[in-house]
Amino acid sequence: MNQQENIETEEKVEEKNLSMDDFKDELNQSFKKIKEGDLLTGTVIGISDTEVTVDLNYYTEGIIPLAELSNDPRFSIKADIQVGDTVTAVVLREDLRTGNIVLSTKNAADILAWDTLKEAMEAKKRYTVKVASSVNGGVITYIEGIRAFIPASQLATHYVEDVEAYVGQTLTVVIITVDEDNQKLVLSAREVLREEESLAKTNKISHLQIGLVTSGVIEKIAPYGAFVNIGDGLSGLVHISQICGRRIKSPNEVVKEGQEVTVKIIDVKDGKVSLSMKAVEEDAEIVDDVEEVSFEYSSGEEAGTGLGSLLANLKL
């Protein structure tokens, strides 16, 4: 036997051994004892109006009844699962009549989902959900197949009286409570909205120009100064020392809530805006002086002539 024949013979032996090994693995898998509560993964090979058939790589097939497919009442056996999908399910029992294994993807989802939800809460993961229905004090939706509650107080940044109006709406939420023992999952849209408002406010503040003079309305007075709403959702503090040119004991001596004032932005730091009313008065005098004597700088003889003209007008 030549070398080439030896190589071909060895390849055939290896191929035969590989096939036998694979066959043994599959055979062992097919006779593996399956018991109630086992978590199995299989491939969808059939779908009817009442059940889904799953290939478990076992001597018999798995059957998932319609009622065991999902916790979500919106689930559709025709639209939400396809032949070829990989599913994970819990063994419920063996059907003695057919010999098939009865499975539940609903129970499997519960087992896997709670761990996922705990991790999502810690990571402050955001979910986009659609409100399914309203109940007393809030609304119901689903995450990872688990029924979730959004209290009325967590639907918006303002007070919500008509929770029914939110049914069918899509909300972005975070998880605020995960209690597997009591099957309690609580979500919040308000926290997401507040975070977005805070980011938007920080962005607006970062673009404010120091030295800008604008008008605003005093919204609150404190012993140390007055808070002024300058519009676009922004407020700043006029410290008591910046209210006027004279020393005062209380802001109430000069201003009152609801009063419209003109302020100058004098500092923006750590998301806080510092304002001054006193600086506006001082700047007003400076602006008047500059307008009275307006200098236009250029080069060469023009500059000298301009300055000479100004000196010529001086009376000694």
DRENLOVO-945333 format. One record per residue (C-alpha): residue number from 1; residue in one letter; x, y, z. Coordinates in nm, 4 decimals, m for minus. Each point is the difference from the previous one (the first is absolute). Layout:
BEGIN
<nr: NUM | rest: A | x: X | y: Y | z: Z>;
...
end
This chain:
BEGIN
<nr: 1 | rest: M | x: 0.0000 | y: 0.0000 | z: 0.0000>;
<nr: 2 | rest: N | x: 0.1485 | y: 0.3318 | z: m0.1041>;
<nr: 3 | rest: Q | x: 0.0130 | y: 0.3173 | z: 0.2072>;
<nr: 4 | rest: Q | x: m0.3023 | y: 0.1576 | z: m0.1690>;
<nr: 5 | rest: E | x: m0.2149 | y: m0.3054 | z: 0.0717>;
<nr: 6 | rest: N | x: 0.1106 | y: 0.0064 | z: 0.3643>;
<nr: 7 | rest: I | x: m0.1056 | y: 0.3643 | z: 0.0350>;
<nr: 8 | rest: E | x: m0.3415 | y: m0.0675 | z: m0.1567>;
<nr: 9 | rest: T | x: m0.0528 | y: m0.3021 | z: 0.2275>;
<nr: 10 | rest: E | x: 0.0890 | y: 0.2037 | z: 0.3127>;
<nr: 11 | rest: E | x: m0.2384 | y: 0.2790 | z: m0.1038>;
<nr: 12 | rest: K | x: m0.2832 | y: m0.2519 | z: m0.0466>;
<nr: 13 | rest: V | x: 0.0672 | y: m0.1492 | z: 0.3441>;
<nr: 14 | rest: E | x: 0.0035 | y: 0.3455 | z: 0.1628>;
<nr: 15 | rest: E | x: m0.3208 | y: 0.0930 | z: m0.1819>;
<nr: 16 | rest: K | x: m0.1624 | y: m0.3232 | z: 0.1150>;
<nr: 17 | rest: N | x: 0.1174 | y: 0.0514 | z: 0.3587>;
<nr: 18 | rest: L | x: m0.1241 | y: 0.3605 | z: m0.0035>;
<nr: 19 | rest: S | x: m0.3379 | y: m0.1084 | z: m0.1300>;
<nr: 20 | rest: M | x: m0.0251 | y: m0.2734 | z: 0.2637>;
<nr: 21 | rest: D | x: 0.0999 | y: 0.2428 | z: 0.2752>;
<nr: 22 | rest: D | x: m0.2574 | y: 0.2504 | z: m0.1145>;
<nr: 23 | rest: F | x: m0.2618 | y: m0.2715 | z: m0.0208>;
<nr: 24 | rest: K | x: 0.0820 | y: m0.1160 | z: 0.3520>;
<nr: 25 | rest: D | x: m0.0329 | y: 0.3559 | z: 0.1335>;
<nr: 26 | rest: E | x: m0.3355 | y: 0.0447 | z: m0.1680>;
<nr: 27 | rest: L | x: m0.1123 | y: m0.3421 | z: 0.1182>;
<nr: 28 | rest: N | x: 0.1019 | y: 0.0749 | z: 0.3587>;
<nr: 29 | rest: Q | x: m0.1739 | y: 0.3379 | z: m0.0196>;
<nr: 30 | rest: S | x: m0.3198 | y: m0.1580 | z: m0.1305>;
<nr: 31 | rest: F | x: m0.0181 | y: m0.2384 | z: 0.2949>;
<nr: 32 | rest: K | x: 0.0957 | y: 0.2535 | z: 0.2630>;
<nr: 33 | rest: K | x: m0.2540 | y: m0.0006 | z: 0.2796>;
<nr: 34 | rest: I | x: m0.2125 | y: 0.3130 | z: m0.0043>;
<nr: 35 | rest: K | x: m0.1881 | y: 0.0950 | z: 0.3156>;
<nr: 36 | rest: E | x: m0.2527 | y: 0.2590 | z: 0.1050>;
<nr: 37 | rest: G | x: 0.1549 | y: 0.3436 | z: 0.0554>;
<nr: 38 | rest: D | x: 0.2908 | y: m0.0503 | z: m0.2419>;
<nr: 39 | rest: L | x: 0.0884 | y: 0.2972 | z: m0.2159>;
<nr: 40 | rest: L | x: 0.0390 | y: m0.1118 | z: m0.3631>;
<nr: 41 | rest: T | x: 0.0904 | y: 0.1711 | z: m0.3266>;
<nr: 42 | rest: G | x: m0.1405 | y: m0.1141 | z: m0.3306>;
<nr: 43 | rest: T | x: m0.0965 | y: 0.1028 | z: m0.3528>;
<nr: 44 | rest: V | x: m0.3544 | y: 0.0780 | z: m0.1126>;
<nr: 45 | rest: I | x: m0.1005 | y: m0.2497 | z: m0.2707>;
<nr: 46 | rest: G | x: m0.3754 | y: 0.0480 | z: m0.0088>;
<nr: 47 | rest: I | x: m0.2688 | y: 0.2576 | z: 0.0821>;
<nr: 48 | rest: S | x: m0.3765 | y: m0.0487 | z: 0.0170>;
<nr: 49 | rest: D | x: m0.2829 | y: 0.2118 | z: 0.1374>;
<nr: 50 | rest: T | x: 0.0266 | y: m0.1668 | z: 0.3399>;
<nr: 51 | rest: E | x: 0.3618 | y: m0.1078 | z: 0.0530>;
<nr: 52 | rest: V | x: 0.3636 | y: 0.0171 | z: m0.1062>;
<nr: 53 | rest: T | x: 0.2071 | y: m0.3115 | z: m0.0710>;
<nr: 54 | rest: V | x: 0.3675 | y: 0.0039 | z: 0.1013>;
<nr: 55 | rest: D | x: 0.2908 | y: m0.2244 | z: m0.0991>;
<nr: 56 | rest: L | x: 0.1844 | y: m0.0735 | z: 0.3255>;
<nr: 57 | rest: N | x: 0.2595 | y: m0.2330 | z: m0.1531>;
<nr: 58 | rest: Y | x: m0.1764 | y: m0.2631 | z: 0.2058>;
<nr: 59 | rest: Y | x: m0.1786 | y: m0.3252 | z: m0.0812>;
<nr: 60 | rest: T | x: m0.3300 | y: 0.1915 | z: 0.0114>;
<nr: 61 | rest: E | x: m0.1059 | y: 0.3543 | z: m0.0830>;
<nr: 62 | rest: G | x: m0.0968 | y: 0.2846 | z: 0.2277>;
<nr: 63 | rest: I | x: m0.3418 | y: 0.1639 | z: m0.0095>;
<nr: 64 | rest: I | x: m0.0691 | y: 0.3534 | z: 0.1238>;
<nr: 65 | rest: P | x: m0.3756 | y: 0.0621 | z: 0.0424>;
<nr: 66 | rest: L | x: m0.1246 | y: 0.3462 | z: m0.0959>;
<nr: 67 | rest: A | x: m0.0694 | y: 0.0876 | z: 0.3647>;
<nr: 68 | rest: E | x: 0.3651 | y: m0.0755 | z: 0.0890>;
<nr: 69 | rest: L | x: 0.1648 | y: 0.2150 | z: m0.2680>;
<nr: 70 | rest: S | x: m0.0011 | y: 0.3465 | z: 0.1575>;
<nr: 71 | rest: N | x: m0.1176 | y: 0.2121 | z: 0.2925>;
<nr: 72 | rest: D | x: m0.0682 | y: 0.2869 | z: m0.2366>;
<nr: 73 | rest: P | x: m0.3695 | y: 0.0031 | z: m0.1012>;
<nr: 74 | rest: R | x: 0.0997 | y: 0.1677 | z: m0.3274>;
<nr: 75 | rest: F | x: 0.2083 | y: m0.3005 | z: m0.1042>;
<nr: 76 | rest: S | x: m0.1021 | y: m0.1525 | z: m0.3351>;
<nr: 77 | rest: I | x: 0.0855 | y: m0.3616 | z: m0.0821>;
<nr: 78 | rest: K | x: m0.0088 | y: 0.0890 | z: m0.3696>;
<nr: 79 | rest: A | x: 0.1961 | y: 0.3261 | z: 0.0100>;
<nr: 80 | rest: D | x: 0.2425 | y: m0.0269 | z: 0.2911>;
<nr: 81 | rest: I | x: 0.1581 | y: m0.3420 | z: m0.0524>;
<nr: 82 | rest: Q | x: 0.1365 | y: m0.1617 | z: m0.3164>;
<nr: 83 | rest: V | x: 0.1172 | y: m0.3435 | z: m0.1120>;
<nr: 84 | rest: G | x: 0.3773 | y: m0.0101 | z: 0.0530>;
<nr: 85 | rest: D | x: m0.0076 | y: 0.2178 | z: 0.3135>;
<nr: 86 | rest: T | x: 0.2057 | y: m0.1185 | z: 0.2962>;
<nr: 87 | rest: V | x: m0.2023 | y: m0.0113 | z: 0.3209>;
<nr: 88 | rest: T | x: 0.0774 | y: m0.0742 | z: 0.3635>;
<nr: 89 | rest: A | x: m0.2731 | y: m0.1731 | z: 0.1980>;
<nr: 90 | rest: V | x: m0.0683 | y: m0.1709 | z: 0.3314>;
<nr: 91 | rest: V | x: m0.1154 | y: m0.3615 | z: 0.0097>;
<nr: 92 | rest: L | x: m0.3501 | y: m0.0221 | z: 0.1468>;
<nr: 93 | rest: R | x: m0.0725 | y: m0.3718 | z: m0.0450>;
<nr: 94 | rest: E | x: m0.0075 | y: m0.2854 | z: m0.2473>;
<nr: 95 | rest: D | x: m0.3212 | y: m0.0472 | z: m0.1933>;
<nr: 96 | rest: L | x: m0.0727 | y: m0.3687 | z: 0.0660>;
<nr: 97 | rest: R | x: m0.2468 | y: m0.0114 | z: m0.2895>;
<nr: 98 | rest: T | x: 0.2421 | y: 0.1212 | z: m0.2704>;
<nr: 99 | rest: G | x: 0.3358 | y: m0.0513 | z: 0.1700>;
<nr: 100 | rest: N | x: 0.0956 | y: 0.3625 | z: m0.0733>;
<nr: 101 | rest: I | x: 0.1602 | y: 0.2310 | z: 0.2565>;
<nr: 102 | rest: V | x: m0.2282 | y: 0.2880 | z: 0.1012>;
<nr: 103 | rest: L | x: 0.1960 | y: 0.3234 | z: 0.0336>;
<nr: 104 | rest: S | x: m0.0492 | y: 0.3599 | z: 0.1106>;
<nr: 105 | rest: T | x: 0.1938 | y: 0.2905 | z: m0.1463>;
<nr: 106 | rest: K | x: m0.2065 | y: 0.2247 | z: 0.2267>;
<nr: 107 | rest: N | x: 0.1450 | y: m0.1575 | z: 0.3148>;
<nr: 108 | rest: A | x: 0.3495 | y: m0.0027 | z: m0.1490>;
<nr: 109 | rest: A | x: m0.0309 | y: 0.3681 | z: m0.0807>;
<nr: 110 | rest: D | x: m0.0948 | y: 0.0674 | z: 0.3607>;
<nr: 111 | rest: I | x: 0.3050 | y: m0.1877 | z: 0.1304>;
<nr: 112 | rest: L | x: 0.2427 | y: 0.1721 | z: m0.2374>;
<nr: 113 | rest: A | x: m0.1684 | y: 0.3400 | z: 0.0019>;
<nr: 114 | rest: W | x: 0.0265 | y: 0.0821 | z: 0.3697>;
<nr: 115 | rest: D | x: 0.3798 | y: m0.0308 | z: m0.0055>;
<nr: 116 | rest: T | x: 0.0091 | y: 0.2139 | z: m0.3142>;
<nr: 117 | rest: L | x: m0.2280 | y: 0.2586 | z: 0.1593>;
<nr: 118 | rest: K | x: 0.2159 | y: 0.0242 | z: 0.3127>;
<nr: 119 | rest: E | x: 0.3063 | y: 0.0647 | z: m0.2133>;
<nr: 120 | rest: A | x: m0.1919 | y: 0.2544 | z: m0.2086>;
<nr: 121 | rest: M | x: m0.1074 | y: 0.1916 | z: 0.3110>;
<nr: 122 | rest: E | x: 0.3578 | y: 0.0162 | z: 0.1297>;
<nr: 123 | rest: A | x: 0.1205 | y: 0.1199 | z: m0.3407>;
<nr: 124 | rest: K | x: m0.2897 | y: 0.2493 | z: m0.0252>;
<nr: 125 | rest: K | x: m0.0816 | y: m0.1457 | z: m0.3391>;
<nr: 126 | rest: R | x: m0.2749 | y: 0.1760 | z: m0.1912>;
<nr: 127 | rest: Y | x: m0.2892 | y: m0.1887 | z: m0.1571>;
<nr: 128 | rest: T | x: m0.2511 | y: 0.1195 | z: m0.2558>;
<nr: 129 | rest: V | x: m0.3387 | y: m0.1426 | z: 0.0919>;
<nr: 130 | rest: K | x: m0.3582 | y: 0.0310 | z: m0.1183>;
<nr: 131 | rest: V | x: m0.2668 | y: 0.0488 | z: 0.2648>;
<nr: 132 | rest: A | x: m0.2384 | y: m0.2970 | z: m0.0146>;
<nr: 133 | rest: S | x: m0.2723 | y: 0.1023 | z: 0.2450>;
<nr: 134 | rest: S | x: m0.0879 | y: 0.2237 | z: 0.2930>;
<nr: 135 | rest: V | x: m0.0719 | y: m0.1044 | z: 0.3571>;
<nr: 136 | rest: N | x: m0.0736 | y: 0.1816 | z: 0.3209>;
<nr: 137 | rest: G | x: 0.2925 | y: 0.2323 | z: 0.0652>;
<nr: 138 | rest: G | x: 0.1991 | y: m0.0606 | z: m0.3167>;
<nr: 139 | rest: V | x: 0.0489 | y: m0.2023 | z: m0.3185>;
<nr: 140 | rest: I | x: 0.1184 | y: m0.3463 | z: m0.1033>;
<nr: 141 | rest: T | x: 0.2635 | y: m0.0975 | z: m0.2546>;
<nr: 142 | rest: Y | x: 0.2424 | y: m0.2908 | z: m0.0547>;
<nr: 143 | rest: I | x: 0.3805 | y: m0.0335 | z: 0.0055>;
<nr: 144 | rest: E | x: 0.1745 | y: m0.3279 | z: m0.0800>;
<nr: 145 | rest: G | x: m0.3457 | y: m0.1583 | z: 0.0063>;
<nr: 146 | rest: I | x: m0.0545 | y: 0.1105 | z: 0.3611>;
<nr: 147 | rest: R | x: m0.3013 | y: 0.2077 | z: 0.0982>;
<nr: 148 | rest: A | x: 0.1147 | y: 0.3417 | z: 0.1184>;
<nr: 149 | rest: F | x: m0.1716 | y: 0.2858 | z: 0.1803>;
<nr: 150 | rest: I | x: 0.0597 | y: 0.3716 | z: m0.0576>;
<nr: 151 | rest: P | x: m0.1575 | y: 0.2066 | z: 0.2805>;
<nr: 152 | rest: A | x: m0.1790 | y: 0.3206 | z: m0.1002>;
<nr: 153 | rest: S | x: 0.2668 | y: 0.1925 | z: 0.1909>;
<nr: 154 | rest: Q | x: 0.2678 | y: m0.1506 | z: m0.2294>;
<nr: 155 | rest: L | x: m0.1677 | y: 0.0687 | z: m0.3356>;
<nr: 156 | rest: A | x: 0.1137 | y: 0.3617 | z: m0.0414>;
<nr: 157 | rest: T | x: 0.1787 | y: 0.2821 | z: 0.1786>;
<nr: 158 | rest: H | x: m0.3379 | y: 0.1566 | z: 0.0755>;
<nr: 159 | rest: Y | x: m0.3041 | y: m0.1377 | z: 0.1813>;
<nr: 160 | rest: V | x: m0.1979 | y: m0.2439 | z: m0.2156>;
<nr: 161 | rest: E | x: m0.3692 | y: m0.0323 | z: 0.0751>;
<nr: 162 | rest: D | x: m0.1256 | y: m0.1825 | z: m0.3111>;
<nr: 163 | rest: V | x: 0.2128 | y: m0.3164 | z: m0.0259>;
<nr: 164 | rest: E | x: m0.2388 | y: m0.1432 | z: m0.2614>;
<nr: 165 | rest: A | x: 0.1355 | y: 0.2568 | z: m0.2475>;
<nr: 166 | rest: Y | x: 0.3371 | y: m0.1810 | z: 0.0085>;
<nr: 167 | rest: V | x: m0.1363 | y: m0.3334 | z: m0.1262>;
<nr: 168 | rest: G | x: 0.1550 | y: m0.0741 | z: m0.3395>;
<nr: 169 | rest: Q | x: 0.2761 | y: 0.2572 | z: 0.0474>;
<nr: 170 | rest: T | x: 0.3684 | y: m0.0890 | z: m0.0294>;
<nr: 171 | rest: L | x: 0.2176 | y: 0.1010 | z: 0.2947>;
<nr: 172 | rest: T | x: 0.3694 | y: m0.0169 | z: 0.0801>;
<nr: 173 | rest: V | x: 0.0448 | y: m0.1380 | z: 0.3496>;
<nr: 174 | rest: V | x: 0.2502 | y: m0.1315 | z: 0.2517>;
<nr: 175 | rest: I | x: m0.0555 | y: m0.2661 | z: 0.2645>;
<nr: 176 | rest: I | x: m0.0294 | y: 0.1250 | z: 0.3579>;
<nr: 177 | rest: T | x: m0.1186 | y: m0.3159 | z: 0.1802>;
<nr: 178 | rest: V | x: 0.0725 | y: m0.3692 | z: m0.0656>;
<nr: 179 | rest: D | x: m0.1596 | y: m0.2403 | z: 0.2494>;
<nr: 180 | rest: E | x: m0.0014 | y: m0.3541 | z: m0.1379>;
<nr: 181 | rest: D | x: m0.1437 | y: m0.1582 | z: 0.3157>;
<nr: 182 | rest: N | x: m0.3104 | y: 0.2164 | z: m0.0212>;
<nr: 183 | rest: Q | x: m0.0007 | y: 0.0149 | z: m0.3822>;
<nr: 184 | rest: K | x: 0.0252 | y: 0.3783 | z: 0.0196>;
<nr: 185 | rest: L | x: 0.1581 | y: 0.2089 | z: m0.2748>;
<nr: 186 | rest: V | x: m0.0332 | y: 0.3789 | z: 0.0149>;
<nr: 187 | rest: L | x: 0.1102 | y: 0.2436 | z: m0.2712>;
<nr: 188 | rest: S | x: 0.0468 | y: 0.3742 | z: m0.0275>;
<nr: 189 | rest: A | x: m0.0272 | y: 0.2322 | z: m0.2984>;
<nr: 190 | rest: R | x: 0.0408 | y: 0.3037 | z: 0.2259>;
<nr: 191 | rest: E | x: 0.3626 | y: m0.0820 | z: 0.0846>;
<nr: 192 | rest: V | x: 0.0876 | y: m0.0156 | z: m0.3692>;
<nr: 193 | rest: L | x: m0.1781 | y: 0.3293 | z: m0.0712>;
<nr: 194 | rest: R | x: 0.1706 | y: 0.1713 | z: 0.2941>;
<nr: 195 | rest: E | x: 0.3394 | y: m0.1218 | z: m0.1131>;
<nr: 196 | rest: E | x: m0.0642 | y: 0.1272 | z: m0.3525>;
<nr: 197 | rest: E | x: m0.1191 | y: 0.3350 | z: 0.1341>;
<nr: 198 | rest: S | x: 0.3104 | y: 0.0241 | z: 0.2174>;
<nr: 199 | rest: L | x: 0.2285 | y: m0.0743 | z: m0.2967>;
<nr: 200 | rest: A | x: m0.1840 | y: 0.2528 | z: m0.2159>;
<nr: 201 | rest: K | x: 0.0276 | y: 0.2607 | z: 0.2757>;
<nr: 202 | rest: T | x: 0.3722 | y: m0.0672 | z: 0.0460>;
<nr: 203 | rest: N | x: 0.0491 | y: 0.0361 | z: m0.3744>;
<nr: 204 | rest: K | x: m0.1878 | y: 0.3309 | z: m0.0056>;
<nr: 205 | rest: I | x: 0.1960 | y: 0.1332 | z: 0.2962>;
<nr: 206 | rest: S | x: 0.3308 | y: m0.0971 | z: m0.1612>;
<nr: 207 | rest: H | x: m0.0872 | y: 0.2204 | z: m0.2977>;
<nr: 208 | rest: L | x: m0.0847 | y: 0.3099 | z: 0.2062>;
<nr: 209 | rest: Q | x: 0.2341 | y: 0.2927 | z: m0.0594>;
<nr: 210 | rest: I | x: 0.1499 | y: 0.1740 | z: 0.2997>;
<nr: 211 | rest: G | x: m0.0721 | y: 0.3707 | z: m0.0309>;
<nr: 212 | rest: L | x: m0.3355 | y: m0.0494 | z: m0.1717>;
<nr: 213 | rest: V | x: m0.2671 | y: 0.2398 | z: 0.1263>;
<nr: 214 | rest: T | x: m0.3576 | y: m0.1277 | z: m0.0031>;
<nr: 215 | rest: S | x: m0.3322 | y: 0.0380 | z: 0.1761>;
<nr: 216 | rest: G | x: m0.1609 | y: m0.2436 | z: 0.2397>;
<nr: 217 | rest: V | x: m0.2608 | y: m0.0435 | z: 0.2703>;
<nr: 218 | rest: I | x: 0.0764 | y: m0.0512 | z: 0.3670>;
<nr: 219 | rest: E | x: m0.1476 | y: m0.3390 | z: 0.0919>;
<nr: 220 | rest: K | x: 0.1307 | y: m0.0419 | z: 0.3538>;
<nr: 221 | rest: I | x: 0.1622 | y: 0.2118 | z: 0.2682>;
<nr: 222 | rest: A | x: 0.2389 | y: m0.1409 | z: 0.2598>;
<nr: 223 | rest: P | x: 0.1919 | y: 0.1759 | z: 0.2808>;
<nr: 224 | rest: Y | x: 0.3175 | y: m0.0191 | z: m0.2102>;
<nr: 225 | rest: G | x: m0.1435 | y: 0.1198 | z: m0.3318>;
<nr: 226 | rest: A | x: m0.2669 | y: m0.0324 | z: m0.2689>;
<nr: 227 | rest: F | x: m0.0531 | y: m0.2737 | z: m0.2588>;
<nr: 228 | rest: V | x: m0.0844 | y: 0.1357 | z: m0.3432>;
<nr: 229 | rest: N | x: m0.1640 | y: m0.1928 | z: m0.2830>;
<nr: 230 | rest: I | x: 0.1790 | y: 0.1165 | z: m0.3157>;
<nr: 231 | rest: G | x: m0.2087 | y: m0.2122 | z: m0.2377>;
<nr: 232 | rest: D | x: 0.0515 | y: m0.3220 | z: m0.1945>;
<nr: 233 | rest: G | x: m0.0346 | y: m0.1945 | z: 0.3230>;
<nr: 234 | rest: L | x: 0.3064 | y: 0.1638 | z: 0.1568>;
<nr: 235 | rest: S | x: 0.0361 | y: 0.1816 | z: 0.3308>;
<nr: 236 | rest: G | x: 0.2865 | y: 0.1718 | z: 0.1731>;
<nr: 237 | rest: L | x: 0.0815 | y: 0.1515 | z: 0.3368>;
<nr: 238 | rest: V | x: 0.0473 | y: 0.3699 | z: 0.0614>;
<nr: 239 | rest: H | x: 0.1993 | y: 0.0020 | z: 0.3224>;
<nr: 240 | rest: I | x: m0.1063 | y: 0.2637 | z: 0.2512>;
<nr: 241 | rest: S | x: 0.3296 | y: 0.1824 | z: m0.0633>;
<nr: 242 | rest: Q | x: m0.0888 | y: 0.0238 | z: m0.3713>;
<nr: 243 | rest: I | x: m0.3514 | y: 0.1395 | z: 0.0342>;
<nr: 244 | rest: C | x: 0.0895 | y: 0.3669 | z: 0.0249>;
<nr: 245 | rest: G | x: 0.2897 | y: 0.2367 | z: 0.0635>;
<nr: 246 | rest: R | x: m0.0809 | y: 0.0570 | z: 0.3649>;
<nr: 247 | rest: R | x: 0.0241 | y: m0.2400 | z: 0.2923>;
<nr: 248 | rest: I | x: m0.3317 | y: m0.1649 | z: 0.0888>;
<nr: 249 | rest: K | x: m0.1020 | y: m0.2415 | z: 0.2738>;
<nr: 250 | rest: S | x: m0.2653 | y: m0.1848 | z: m0.2004>;
<nr: 251 | rest: P | x: m0.0814 | y: m0.0344 | z: m0.3731>;
<nr: 252 | rest: N | x: m0.3594 | y: 0.0929 | z: 0.0909>;
<nr: 253 | rest: E | x: 0.1165 | y: 0.3594 | z: 0.0528>;
<nr: 254 | rest: V | x: 0.0475 | y: 0.0327 | z: m0.3767>;
<nr: 255 | rest: V | x: m0.1814 | y: m0.2775 | z: m0.1868>;
<nr: 256 | rest: K | x: m0.3072 | y: m0.2224 | z: 0.0283>;
<nr: 257 | rest: E | x: m0.1182 | y: m0.3266 | z: m0.1539>;
<nr: 258 | rest: G | x: m0.1522 | y: 0.0370 | z: m0.3463>;
<nr: 259 | rest: Q | x: 0.1934 | y: 0.3207 | z: m0.0681>;
<nr: 260 | rest: E | x: 0.1628 | y: 0.0305 | z: m0.3422>;
<nr: 261 | rest: V | x: 0.3670 | y: 0.0990 | z: 0.0208>;
<nr: 262 | rest: T | x: 0.2967 | y: 0.0441 | z: m0.2314>;
<nr: 263 | rest: V | x: 0.3028 | y: m0.2111 | z: 0.0860>;
<nr: 264 | rest: K | x: 0.3491 | y: m0.0693 | z: m0.1261>;
<nr: 265 | rest: I | x: 0.1536 | y: m0.3480 | z: m0.0093>;
<nr: 266 | rest: I | x: 0.3222 | y: 0.0298 | z: 0.2002>;
<nr: 267 | rest: D | x: 0.0937 | y: m0.3675 | z: 0.0455>;
<nr: 268 | rest: V | x: m0.0934 | y: m0.3514 | z: m0.1102>;
<nr: 269 | rest: K | x: 0.1471 | y: m0.2797 | z: 0.2092>;
<nr: 270 | rest: D | x: m0.0967 | y: m0.3581 | z: 0.0906>;
<nr: 271 | rest: G | x: m0.3375 | y: 0.0378 | z: m0.1681>;
<nr: 272 | rest: K | x: m0.0837 | y: 0.3144 | z: 0.1971>;
<nr: 273 | rest: V | x: m0.0578 | y: 0.3469 | z: m0.1412>;
<nr: 274 | rest: S | x: 0.1046 | y: 0.3089 | z: 0.1952>;
<nr: 275 | rest: L | x: m0.1770 | y: 0.3246 | z: m0.0857>;
<nr: 276 | rest: S | x: 0.0395 | y: 0.3642 | z: 0.0937>;
<nr: 277 | rest: M | x: m0.2427 | y: 0.2918 | z: m0.0019>;
<nr: 278 | rest: K | x: 0.2646 | y: 0.2363 | z: 0.1316>;
<nr: 279 | rest: A | x: 0.2306 | y: m0.0677 | z: m0.2955>;
<nr: 280 | rest: V | x: m0.2760 | y: 0.0998 | z: m0.2419>;
<nr: 281 | rest: E | x: m0.0231 | y: 0.3430 | z: 0.1613>;
<nr: 282 | rest: E | x: 0.3781 | y: 0.0404 | z: m0.0102>;
<nr: 283 | rest: D | x: 0.0193 | y: m0.1188 | z: m0.3607>;
<nr: 284 | rest: A | x: m0.2819 | y: 0.2310 | z: m0.0999>;
<nr: 285 | rest: E | x: 0.2150 | y: 0.2986 | z: 0.0999>;
<nr: 286 | rest: I | x: 0.2991 | y: m0.1405 | z: m0.1876>;
<nr: 287 | rest: V | x: m0.2071 | y: m0.0688 | z: m0.3110>;
<nr: 288 | rest: D | x: m0.1309 | y: 0.3576 | z: 0.0054>;
<nr: 289 | rest: D | x: 0.3559 | y: 0.1355 | z: 0.0226>;
<nr: 290 | rest: V | x: 0.1218 | y: m0.2170 | z: m0.2839>;
<nr: 291 | rest: E | x: m0.2860 | y: 0.1070 | z: m0.2247>;
<nr: 292 | rest: E | x: 0.0763 | y: 0.3660 | z: 0.0684>;
<nr: 293 | rest: V | x: 0.3673 | y: m0.0391 | z: m0.0984>;
<nr: 294 | rest: S | x: 0.0199 | y: m0.2684 | z: m0.2665>;
<nr: 295 | rest: F | x: 0.3526 | y: m0.0888 | z: m0.1131>;
<nr: 296 | rest: E | x: 0.0603 | y: m0.1692 | z: m0.3315>;
<nr: 297 | rest: Y | x: 0.3513 | y: m0.1399 | z: m0.0108>;
<nr: 298 | rest: S | x: 0.1872 | y: m0.0295 | z: m0.3291>;
<nr: 299 | rest: S | x: 0.3628 | y: 0.0397 | z: m0.1088>;
<nr: 300 | rest: G | x: 0.2356 | y: 0.2734 | z: m0.1117>;
<nr: 301 | rest: E | x: m0.0985 | y: 0.3629 | z: m0.0440>;
<nr: 302 | rest: E | x: m0.3720 | y: m0.0586 | z: 0.0487>;
<nr: 303 | rest: A | x: 0.0548 | y: m0.0977 | z: 0.3617>;
<nr: 304 | rest: G | x: 0.2130 | y: 0.3068 | z: 0.0632>;
<nr: 305 | rest: T | x: m0.2516 | y: 0.2262 | z: m0.1668>;
<nr: 306 | rest: G | x: m0.2809 | y: m0.1445 | z: 0.2011>;
<nr: 307 | rest: L | x: 0.1845 | y: 0.0496 | z: 0.3238>;
<nr: 308 | rest: G | x: 0.1098 | y: 0.3527 | z: m0.1083>;
<nr: 309 | rest: S | x: m0.3569 | y: 0.0931 | z: m0.0725>;
<nr: 310 | rest: L | x: m0.1039 | y: m0.1114 | z: 0.3449>;
<nr: 311 | rest: L | x: 0.2818 | y: 0.1996 | z: 0.1636>;
<nr: 312 | rest: A | x: m0.0838 | y: 0.3042 | z: m0.2064>;
<nr: 313 | rest: N | x: m0.3453 | y: 0.0067 | z: 0.1529>;
<nr: 314 | rest: L | x: 0.1400 | y: 0.0243 | z: 0.3507>;
<nr: 315 | rest: K | x: m0.0248 | y: 0.3494 | z: 0.1521>;
<nr: 316 | rest: L | x: 0.2853 | y: 0.0807 | z: 0.2414>;
end
